[in-house]
């Protein structure tokens, strides 16, 4: 039998994986649009908390912007 704690952990892992996939796509394209930003933030904030993995994804994007490896488009 699966407990509520286990269900919550599964949901957290799924959210982390989705955030990684979205971030990978953004980093690969080298562009961050408002739509990409909205999709990522909606995914990360869906459960009301930010995990360490999700925080790292946000930092990856900030790092790319700061290093000039990513452009902001449609802002």
Backbone bond lengths (Angstrom), bond angles and torsions (degrees), N, CA, C in turn:
res aa  C-N    CA-C-N  psi(-1)  N-CA   C-N-CA  omega(-1)  CA-C   N-CA-C  phi
1 X - - - 1.461 - - 1.522 109.20 -
2 X 1.294 115.95 134.84 1.457 121.44 -178.62 1.525 108.91 -90.41
3 X 1.325 115.63 130.23 1.466 120.54 179.37 1.525 109.94 -87.83
4 X 1.317 115.67 167.09 1.467 120.84 178.66 1.526 110.52 -62.99
5 X 1.311 117.45 -35.53 1.470 121.15 178.30 1.521 110.10 -62.05
6 X 1.322 117.18 -43.29 1.460 120.83 178.76 1.527 111.23 -64.92
7 X 1.321 116.76 -39.57 1.466 120.94 177.98 1.523 109.66 -62.46
8 X 1.330 117.08 -43.43 1.464 121.13 179.13 1.522 111.34 -62.62
9 X 1.344 117.14 -40.48 1.462 120.71 179.36 1.526 110.84 -65.46
10 X 1.322 116.74 -39.77 1.470 120.85 177.78 1.529 109.80 -62.98
11 X 1.326 116.98 -44.29 1.464 121.02 178.98 1.525 110.93 -62.38
12 X 1.342 116.68 -39.38 1.467 120.54 178.48 1.522 110.92 -63.74
13 X 1.315 117.01 -42.84 1.464 121.20 179.78 1.528 110.19 -64.84
14 X 1.320 116.95 -42.55 1.465 121.00 178.84 1.526 110.88 -62.46
15 X 1.327 116.99 -40.52 1.464 121.12 177.95 1.528 110.68 -64.53
16 X 1.337 116.60 -41.93 1.467 121.11 177.87 1.528 110.96 -61.57
17 X 1.318 116.66 -44.53 1.469 121.16 -179.32 1.523 110.43 -63.43
18 X 1.314 116.95 -43.23 1.467 120.22 179.17 1.527 110.71 -64.05
19 X 1.332 117.58 -41.86 1.469 121.00 178.22 1.530 110.46 -61.54
20 X 1.325 117.15 -40.01 1.468 121.32 178.51 1.526 110.09 -64.25
21 X 1.332 117.31 -44.61 1.460 120.90 -179.54 1.531 111.24 -62.75
22 X 1.317 116.78 -43.90 1.463 120.65 179.39 1.528 109.85 -63.40
23 X 1.325 116.50 -46.03 1.466 120.96 -179.74 1.516 111.29 -63.07
24 X 1.323 116.96 -42.35 1.467 120.45 177.83 1.527 110.88 -56.83
25 X 1.331 116.85 -43.11 1.458 120.96 179.42 1.528 112.06 -64.69
26 X 1.328 116.05 -40.83 1.462 120.69 179.03 1.527 110.22 -65.30
27 X 1.331 116.37 -47.54 1.469 120.81 -178.85 1.524 110.60 -63.75
28 X 1.317 116.22 -41.68 1.470 120.29 -179.60 1.527 111.12 -62.53
29 X 1.328 117.11 -39.31 1.464 120.57 -179.25 1.522 112.14 -75.05
30 X 1.327 116.39 -26.07 1.463 120.06 -178.70 1.515 112.78 75.93
31 X 1.338 116.50 14.06 1.459 121.50 -178.38 1.526 110.04 -136.46
32 X 1.324 115.40 141.07 1.458 120.89 175.82 1.522 107.91 -123.18
33 X 1.317 116.36 112.52 1.465 121.61 177.69 1.528 109.04 -98.14
34 X 1.314 115.03 169.32 1.473 119.17 175.97 1.520 110.44 -60.10
35 X 1.331 115.71 -38.47 1.462 120.48 -179.51 1.534 110.66 -64.19
36 X 1.338 116.84 -43.93 1.473 120.96 177.01 1.523 110.37 -61.19
37 X 1.334 115.20 -45.21 1.464 120.94 -179.85 1.530 110.01 -59.63
38 X 1.320 116.60 -46.45 1.464 120.96 -179.30 1.531 111.26 -62.03
39 X 1.331 116.19 -43.82 1.468 120.38 179.74 1.528 110.90 -61.04
40 X 1.330 116.27 -45.15 1.467 120.30 -178.91 1.532 111.38 -66.29
41 X 1.313 116.76 -47.87 1.466 119.96 -177.59 1.526 111.07 -65.70
42 X 1.323 117.46 -39.77 1.461 120.85 177.91 1.533 110.50 -61.26
43 X 1.319 116.52 -41.70 1.463 120.89 179.00 1.524 110.90 -65.81
44 X 1.317 116.38 -46.23 1.465 120.77 -176.45 1.522 111.45 -66.66
45 X 1.325 117.28 -40.49 1.469 120.49 -175.33 1.532 113.72 -91.11
46 X 1.325 117.61 3.53 1.471 121.07 -176.79 1.525 113.12 -58.20
47 X 1.318 116.55 -36.34 1.466 118.65 -177.67 1.529 112.60 -98.30
48 X 1.318 117.37 4.74 1.458 120.60 175.13 1.513 115.38 83.85
49 X 1.325 117.26 4.14 1.465 119.95 178.23 1.516 109.15 -145.90
50 X 1.327 115.77 157.40 1.459 121.17 -179.97 1.518 108.48 -112.58
51 X 1.328 116.42 119.97 1.465 121.05 179.23 1.528 109.74 -79.45
52 X 1.313 116.48 167.22 1.466 120.96 177.08 1.528 111.02 -60.31
53 X 1.311 116.36 -39.54 1.468 120.45 179.58 1.524 110.18 -64.49
54 X 1.321 117.18 -44.08 1.459 120.44 178.63 1.527 110.78 -64.58
55 X 1.317 117.10 -39.29 1.462 121.46 177.77 1.533 110.34 -61.20
56 X 1.330 116.50 -39.45 1.469 120.40 177.92 1.516 111.74 -63.82
57 X 1.332 116.82 -35.03 1.460 120.15 178.91 1.527 110.30 -66.52
58 X 1.313 116.62 -41.81 1.467 120.92 176.43 1.529 109.42 -60.89
59 X 1.317 116.86 -44.38 1.463 121.00 179.82 1.527 111.71 -64.28
60 X 1.331 117.85 -35.41 1.475 120.56 176.39 1.522 110.31 -58.09
61 X 1.319 115.83 -44.58 1.462 120.03 -179.54 1.530 110.63 -66.38
62 X 1.329 117.32 -45.84 1.466 120.39 177.26 1.529 110.64 -57.81
63 X 1.311 116.99 -44.31 1.467 120.88 179.76 1.518 111.27 -60.12
64 X 1.327 117.07 -44.40 1.475 120.72 179.53 1.525 111.08 -62.66
65 X 1.326 116.69 -40.78 1.461 120.45 178.96 1.527 109.75 -64.22
66 X 1.332 116.38 -46.43 1.466 120.61 -178.39 1.523 112.42 -63.93
67 X 1.321 117.81 -33.12 1.462 121.52 -179.07 1.527 112.03 -86.41
68 X 1.321 116.88 0.62 1.453 120.52 178.96 1.526 113.64 76.94
69 X 1.323 117.34 16.51 1.457 121.42 -179.14 1.526 112.48 -91.86
70 X 1.331 116.14 -2.91 1.453 119.96 -178.97 1.522 109.66 -139.94
71 X 1.324 115.12 140.14 1.454 120.93 178.07 1.522 109.27 -109.56
72 X 1.322 114.99 145.97 1.458 120.77 172.93 1.521 106.86 -91.24
73 X 1.320 117.09 124.99 1.461 121.59 -179.19 1.524 110.34 -122.43
74 X 1.325 115.37 150.05 1.479 122.27 178.58 1.531 112.91 61.53
75 X 1.305 117.47 37.04 1.474 120.13 178.28 1.461 109.32 -100.28
